[in-house]
Amino acid sequence: MKKNILVFTVVFILSSALISFVGCSDDEAVILLDGERFLEDSQTDIDSGQPEGVAGVPDDPMEIKVPEDVTVYVCGAVRNPEVYTLESGLRIIDAVNAAGGFREDADECYVNLATLLADGQRIYIPTREETAGSAVNLISEGMDGSLEGDNKVNINTADAAELMTLPGIGEAKAMLIMEYRTKNGRFGTIEDIMKISGIKEGMFNRIKDRICI
């Protein structure tokens, strides 16, 4: 009887040990399996070249958009002097056509009509009378208002529209400048413009780099 009890006890202990061993192995197998899945998922993200959850990244985030339109001021010997908004890539001839074309007295050969338009540009078309003595040049201003090269407003020959492009010169002052020329002849120096009523040293300093005689 005691022998049977001893055998039963040994069998029970061995069975319990075996069950504990198998259970532990199953847990380790599950942990190992989850680890392999995690490594496989991570490797897939690395191989794809993109972190998980990141999408819609632009191909070129530094891409610069080119403006579709340019706004230019066409004045002088054109039929409809005005500010026009045109498609980018057009040329001065297109701006002249938008302004109704040349007037009959325009010097069509004086301006380089093939020049590309730039936003903020001012295009002045002179008359044949103005260019007969090479009195004026094409006036073309950039976006910052600076004049290209030596092109300036000639205060001895400019009409009212051209004079009014100068800072602080409105219609009234432009008419006074032309009346002065009629009564007194040409300005001898650019400083002589201060003889015009309402044009003092402060205004002269604002326009002196933009005018010539």
BALOBA-1460 file (C-alpha; in Angstrom, 3 decimals):
// residues 213
<rec num="1" residu="m" x="0.000" y="0.000" z="0.000"/>
<rec num="2" residu="k" x="2.795" y="2.391" z="0.938"/>
<rec num="3" residu="k" x="4.591" y="1.483" z="-2.283"/>
<rec num="4" residu="n" x="1.538" y="2.419" z="-4.359"/>
<rec num="5" residu="i" x="1.249" y="5.731" z="-2.587"/>
<rec num="6" residu="l" x="4.926" y="6.465" z="-3.231"/>
<rec num="7" residu="v" x="4.615" y="5.635" z="-6.936"/>
<rec num="8" residu="f" x="1.527" y="7.814" z="-7.243"/>
<rec num="9" residu="t" x="3.306" y="10.701" z="-5.573"/>
<rec num="10" residu="v" x="6.333" y="10.430" z="-7.899"/>
<rec num="11" residu="v" x="4.093" y="10.283" z="-10.967"/>
<rec num="12" residu="f" x="2.142" y="13.333" z="-9.756"/>
<rec num="13" residu="i" x="5.320" y="15.352" z="-9.194"/>
<rec num="14" residu="l" x="6.743" y="14.415" z="-12.600"/>
<rec num="15" residu="s" x="3.447" y="15.257" z="-14.325"/>
<rec num="16" residu="s" x="3.286" y="18.671" z="-12.656"/>
<rec num="17" residu="a" x="6.881" y="19.433" z="-13.628"/>
<rec num="18" residu="l" x="6.228" y="18.385" z="-17.209"/>
<rec num="19" residu="i" x="3.087" y="20.570" z="-17.470"/>
<rec num="20" residu="s" x="4.977" y="23.605" z="-16.047"/>
<rec num="21" residu="f" x="7.822" y="23.047" z="-18.534"/>
<rec num="22" residu="v" x="5.476" y="22.793" z="-21.515"/>
<rec num="23" residu="g" x="3.504" y="25.906" z="-20.420"/>
<rec num="24" residu="c" x="6.669" y="27.973" z="-20.066"/>
<rec num="25" residu="s" x="7.829" y="26.879" z="-23.499"/>
<rec num="26" residu="d" x="4.525" y="27.947" z="-25.044"/>
<rec num="27" residu="d" x="4.830" y="31.446" z="-23.509"/>
<rec num="28" residu="e" x="8.379" y="31.769" z="-24.769"/>
<rec num="29" residu="a" x="7.257" y="30.643" z="-28.200"/>
<rec num="30" residu="v" x="4.537" y="33.300" z="-28.252"/>
<rec num="31" residu="i" x="7.004" y="35.995" z="-27.164"/>
<rec num="32" residu="l" x="9.499" y="34.881" z="-29.810"/>
<rec num="33" residu="l" x="6.789" y="34.860" z="-32.477"/>
<rec num="34" residu="d" x="5.677" y="38.407" z="-31.571"/>
<rec num="35" residu="g" x="9.286" y="39.554" z="-31.668"/>
<rec num="36" residu="e" x="9.771" y="38.107" z="-35.134"/>
<rec num="37" residu="r" x="6.604" y="39.832" z="-36.362"/>
<rec num="38" residu="f" x="7.807" y="43.139" z="-34.936"/>
<rec num="39" residu="l" x="11.161" y="42.754" z="-36.657"/>
<rec num="40" residu="e" x="9.460" y="41.830" z="-39.923"/>
<rec num="41" residu="d" x="7.163" y="44.907" z="-39.750"/>
<rec num="42" residu="s" x="10.113" y="47.181" z="-38.964"/>
<rec num="43" residu="q" x="12.134" y="45.749" z="-41.827"/>
<rec num="44" residu="t" x="9.193" y="46.358" z="-44.206"/>
<rec num="45" residu="d" x="9.083" y="50.062" z="-43.206"/>
<rec num="46" residu="i" x="12.834" y="50.384" z="-43.736"/>
<rec num="47" residu="d" x="12.701" y="48.686" z="-47.129"/>
<rec num="48" residu="s" x="9.866" y="50.971" z="-48.253"/>
<rec num="49" residu="g" x="12.069" y="54.010" z="-47.584"/>
<rec num="50" residu="q" x="9.261" y="55.825" z="-45.725"/>
<rec num="51" residu="p" x="8.420" y="55.772" z="-41.978"/>
<rec num="52" residu="e" x="5.129" y="54.140" z="-41.067"/>
<rec num="53" residu="g" x="2.243" y="56.611" z="-40.931"/>
<rec num="54" residu="v" x="3.948" y="59.341" z="-43.103"/>
<rec num="55" residu="a" x="2.224" y="60.017" z="-46.382"/>
<rec num="56" residu="g" x="1.639" y="62.816" z="-48.869"/>
<rec num="57" residu="v" x="5.158" y="64.283" z="-48.695"/>
<rec num="58" residu="p" x="5.608" y="66.541" z="-51.802"/>
<rec num="59" residu="d" x="8.230" y="65.477" z="-54.312"/>
<rec num="60" residu="d" x="9.817" y="68.932" z="-54.266"/>
<rec num="61" residu="p" x="8.883" y="71.015" z="-51.189"/>
<rec num="62" residu="m" x="11.169" y="73.848" z="-52.411"/>
<rec num="63" residu="e" x="9.354" y="74.226" z="-55.703"/>
<rec num="64" residu="i" x="8.872" y="77.913" z="-56.626"/>
<rec num="65" residu="k" x="5.720" y="78.980" z="-58.403"/>
<rec num="66" residu="v" x="6.185" y="81.388" z="-61.296"/>
<rec num="67" residu="p" x="3.668" y="84.261" z="-61.428"/>
<rec num="68" residu="e" x="1.188" y="83.782" z="-64.274"/>
<rec num="69" residu="d" x="0.617" y="87.504" z="-64.963"/>
<rec num="70" residu="v" x="2.632" y="90.734" z="-65.084"/>
<rec num="71" residu="t" x="1.347" y="94.269" z="-64.618"/>
<rec num="72" residu="v" x="2.954" y="97.032" z="-66.713"/>
<rec num="73" residu="y" x="2.336" y="100.726" z="-67.349"/>
<rec num="74" residu="v" x="2.282" y="101.676" z="-71.047"/>
<rec num="75" residu="c" x="2.406" y="105.416" z="-71.746"/>
<rec num="76" residu="g" x="3.656" y="107.966" z="-74.249"/>
<rec num="77" residu="a" x="2.702" y="107.796" z="-77.927"/>
<rec num="78" residu="v" x="0.148" y="104.965" z="-77.642"/>
<rec num="79" residu="r" x="-3.597" y="105.260" z="-78.199"/>
<rec num="80" residu="n" x="-4.699" y="104.189" z="-74.715"/>
<rec num="81" residu="p" x="-2.017" y="104.858" z="-72.074"/>
<rec num="82" residu="e" x="-2.904" y="102.757" z="-69.060"/>
<rec num="83" residu="v" x="-1.808" y="100.070" z="-66.601"/>
<rec num="84" residu="y" x="-2.323" y="96.607" z="-68.095"/>
<rec num="85" residu="t" x="-2.140" y="93.094" z="-66.652"/>
<rec num="86" residu="l" x="-0.862" y="90.625" z="-69.233"/>
<rec num="87" residu="e" x="0.339" y="87.030" z="-69.342"/>
<rec num="88" residu="s" x="3.971" y="86.444" z="-68.393"/>
<rec num="89" residu="g" x="6.289" y="85.652" z="-71.280"/>
<rec num="90" residu="l" x="4.899" y="88.406" z="-73.523"/>
<rec num="91" residu="r" x="6.982" y="91.247" z="-74.986"/>
<rec num="92" residu="i" x="6.776" y="95.031" z="-75.236"/>
<rec num="93" residu="i" x="5.025" y="94.819" z="-78.616"/>
<rec num="94" residu="d" x="2.210" y="92.881" z="-76.924"/>
<rec num="95" residu="a" x="1.882" y="95.606" z="-74.287"/>
<rec num="96" residu="v" x="1.759" y="98.284" z="-76.998"/>
<rec num="97" residu="n" x="-0.964" y="96.361" z="-78.818"/>
<rec num="98" residu="a" x="-2.902" y="96.030" z="-75.545"/>
<rec num="99" residu="a" x="-2.708" y="99.838" z="-75.272"/>
<rec num="100" residu="g" x="-4.380" y="100.232" z="-78.670"/>
<rec num="101" residu="g" x="-1.200" y="100.350" z="-80.728"/>
<rec num="102" residu="f" x="1.072" y="103.233" z="-81.707"/>
<rec num="103" residu="r" x="-0.173" y="106.742" z="-82.300"/>
<rec num="104" residu="e" x="0.538" y="108.207" z="-85.726"/>
<rec num="105" residu="d" x="3.383" y="110.326" z="-84.326"/>
<rec num="106" residu="a" x="5.074" y="107.466" z="-82.437"/>
<rec num="107" residu="d" x="8.670" y="106.531" z="-83.168"/>
<rec num="108" residu="e" x="8.039" y="102.799" z="-83.565"/>
<rec num="109" residu="c" x="11.710" y="101.947" z="-84.105"/>
<rec num="110" residu="y" x="13.080" y="103.676" z="-81.017"/>
<rec num="111" residu="v" x="11.986" y="101.054" z="-78.492"/>
<rec num="112" residu="n" x="13.152" y="97.436" z="-78.530"/>
<rec num="113" residu="l" x="9.756" y="95.837" z="-79.017"/>
<rec num="114" residu="a" x="11.190" y="92.332" z="-78.505"/>
<rec num="115" residu="t" x="12.054" y="92.972" z="-74.848"/>
<rec num="116" residu="l" x="10.321" y="90.592" z="-72.424"/>
<rec num="117" residu="l" x="7.860" y="92.183" z="-70.037"/>
<rec num="118" residu="a" x="8.633" y="92.313" z="-66.305"/>
<rec num="119" residu="d" x="6.164" y="92.841" z="-63.501"/>
<rec num="120" residu="g" x="6.038" y="96.514" z="-62.471"/>
<rec num="121" residu="q" x="7.715" y="97.703" z="-65.682"/>
<rec num="122" residu="r" x="7.002" y="101.151" z="-67.152"/>
<rec num="123" residu="i" x="7.143" y="101.432" z="-70.939"/>
<rec num="124" residu="y" x="7.350" y="104.879" z="-72.534"/>
<rec num="125" residu="i" x="6.904" y="105.230" z="-76.295"/>
<rec num="126" residu="p" x="8.365" y="108.557" z="-77.538"/>
<rec num="127" residu="t" x="7.235" y="110.563" z="-80.551"/>
<rec num="128" residu="r" x="9.358" y="111.122" z="-83.642"/>
<rec num="129" residu="e" x="9.667" y="114.780" z="-82.644"/>
<rec num="130" residu="e" x="11.092" y="113.788" z="-79.267"/>
<rec num="131" residu="t" x="13.641" y="111.398" z="-80.716"/>
<rec num="132" residu="a" x="14.685" y="113.660" z="-83.598"/>
<rec num="133" residu="g" x="17.341" y="115.235" z="-81.378"/>
<rec num="134" residu="s" x="17.825" y="112.121" z="-79.239"/>
<rec num="135" residu="a" x="16.147" y="114.016" z="-76.415"/>
<rec num="136" residu="v" x="14.630" y="110.995" z="-74.685"/>
<rec num="137" residu="n" x="15.356" y="107.340" z="-74.077"/>
<rec num="138" residu="l" x="13.116" y="104.395" z="-73.345"/>
<rec num="139" residu="i" x="12.165" y="104.570" z="-69.704"/>
<rec num="140" residu="s" x="11.767" y="101.133" z="-68.184"/>
<rec num="141" residu="e" x="11.432" y="100.745" z="-64.440"/>
<rec num="142" residu="g" x="11.765" y="97.572" z="-62.403"/>
<rec num="143" residu="m" x="9.636" y="96.419" z="-59.481"/>
<rec num="144" residu="d" x="11.698" y="98.473" z="-57.025"/>
<rec num="145" residu="g" x="11.181" y="101.660" z="-59.050"/>
<rec num="146" residu="s" x="14.840" y="101.920" z="-60.069"/>
<rec num="147" residu="l" x="15.667" y="103.089" z="-63.561"/>
<rec num="148" residu="e" x="17.590" y="100.844" z="-65.916"/>
<rec num="149" residu="g" x="20.847" y="102.303" z="-67.187"/>
<rec num="150" residu="d" x="20.800" y="106.103" z="-67.789"/>
<rec num="151" residu="n" x="17.134" y="106.311" z="-68.771"/>
<rec num="152" residu="k" x="15.588" y="109.318" z="-67.045"/>
<rec num="153" residu="v" x="12.727" y="111.763" z="-67.535"/>
<rec num="154" residu="n" x="13.894" y="114.709" z="-69.614"/>
<rec num="155" residu="i" x="12.302" y="117.757" z="-67.984"/>
<rec num="156" residu="n" x="12.875" y="119.795" z="-71.157"/>
<rec num="157" residu="t" x="10.875" y="117.507" z="-73.451"/>
<rec num="158" residu="a" x="8.640" y="115.272" z="-71.303"/>
<rec num="159" residu="d" x="4.874" y="115.603" z="-71.653"/>
<rec num="160" residu="a" x="2.495" y="115.823" z="-68.685"/>
<rec num="161" residu="a" x="1.951" y="112.067" z="-68.479"/>
<rec num="162" residu="e" x="5.689" y="111.403" z="-68.315"/>
<rec num="163" residu="l" x="6.334" y="114.169" z="-65.782"/>
<rec num="164" residu="m" x="3.586" y="112.774" z="-63.558"/>
<rec num="165" residu="t" x="5.537" y="109.525" z="-63.187"/>
<rec num="166" residu="l" x="8.010" y="111.398" z="-60.970"/>
<rec num="167" residu="p" x="7.463" y="111.197" z="-57.191"/>
<rec num="168" residu="g" x="5.352" y="114.116" z="-55.960"/>
<rec num="169" residu="i" x="4.643" y="115.502" z="-59.426"/>
<rec num="170" residu="g" x="0.914" y="115.639" z="-60.051"/>
<rec num="171" residu="e" x="-1.046" y="117.150" z="-62.924"/>
<rec num="172" residu="a" x="-0.827" y="120.706" z="-61.582"/>
<rec num="173" residu="k" x="2.972" y="120.668" z="-61.185"/>
<rec num="174" residu="a" x="3.408" y="118.963" z="-64.573"/>
<rec num="175" residu="m" x="1.446" y="121.796" z="-66.218"/>
<rec num="176" residu="l" x="3.576" y="124.384" z="-64.396"/>
<rec num="177" residu="i" x="6.761" y="122.738" z="-65.682"/>
<rec num="178" residu="m" x="5.520" y="122.851" z="-69.284"/>
<rec num="179" residu="e" x="4.356" y="126.478" z="-68.874"/>
<rec num="180" residu="y" x="7.799" y="127.402" z="-67.566"/>
<rec num="181" residu="r" x="9.428" y="125.880" z="-70.647"/>
<rec num="182" residu="t" x="7.068" y="127.817" z="-72.915"/>
<rec num="183" residu="k" x="7.821" y="131.158" z="-71.244"/>
<rec num="184" residu="n" x="11.489" y="130.765" z="-70.341"/>
<rec num="185" residu="g" x="12.850" y="128.102" z="-72.693"/>
<rec num="186" residu="r" x="14.802" y="125.025" z="-71.686"/>
<rec num="187" residu="f" x="15.951" y="124.289" z="-68.159"/>
<rec num="188" residu="g" x="19.691" y="124.957" z="-67.940"/>
<rec num="189" residu="t" x="20.293" y="122.521" z="-65.069"/>
<rec num="190" residu="i" x="18.171" y="119.976" z="-63.271"/>
<rec num="191" residu="e" x="18.307" y="122.284" z="-60.220"/>
<rec num="192" residu="d" x="16.333" y="124.854" z="-62.207"/>
<rec num="193" residu="i" x="13.219" y="122.753" z="-61.680"/>
<rec num="194" residu="m" x="13.122" y="124.240" z="-58.171"/>
<rec num="195" residu="k" x="12.060" y="127.502" z="-59.850"/>
<rec num="196" residu="i" x="8.662" y="125.870" z="-60.256"/>
<rec num="197" residu="s" x="6.189" y="126.825" z="-57.548"/>
<rec num="198" residu="g" x="5.790" y="124.002" z="-55.037"/>
<rec num="199" residu="i" x="9.033" y="122.222" z="-55.931"/>
<rec num="200" residu="k" x="11.519" y="122.831" z="-53.149"/>
<rec num="201" residu="e" x="14.740" y="121.162" z="-52.063"/>
<rec num="202" residu="g" x="12.997" y="118.223" z="-50.387"/>
<rec num="203" residu="m" x="11.061" y="117.244" z="-53.499"/>
<rec num="204" residu="f" x="14.084" y="117.929" z="-55.704"/>
<rec num="205" residu="n" x="16.126" y="115.441" z="-53.659"/>
<rec num="206" residu="r" x="13.430" y="112.825" z="-54.309"/>
<rec num="207" residu="i" x="13.503" y="113.262" z="-58.100"/>
<rec num="208" residu="k" x="17.037" y="114.455" z="-58.902"/>
<rec num="209" residu="d" x="18.275" y="110.948" z="-59.743"/>
<rec num="210" residu="r" x="15.336" y="110.398" z="-62.075"/>
<rec num="211" residu="i" x="15.512" y="113.517" z="-64.238"/>
<rec num="212" residu="c" x="17.807" y="114.968" z="-66.862"/>
<rec num="213" residu="i" x="17.909" y="117.967" z="-69.247"/>
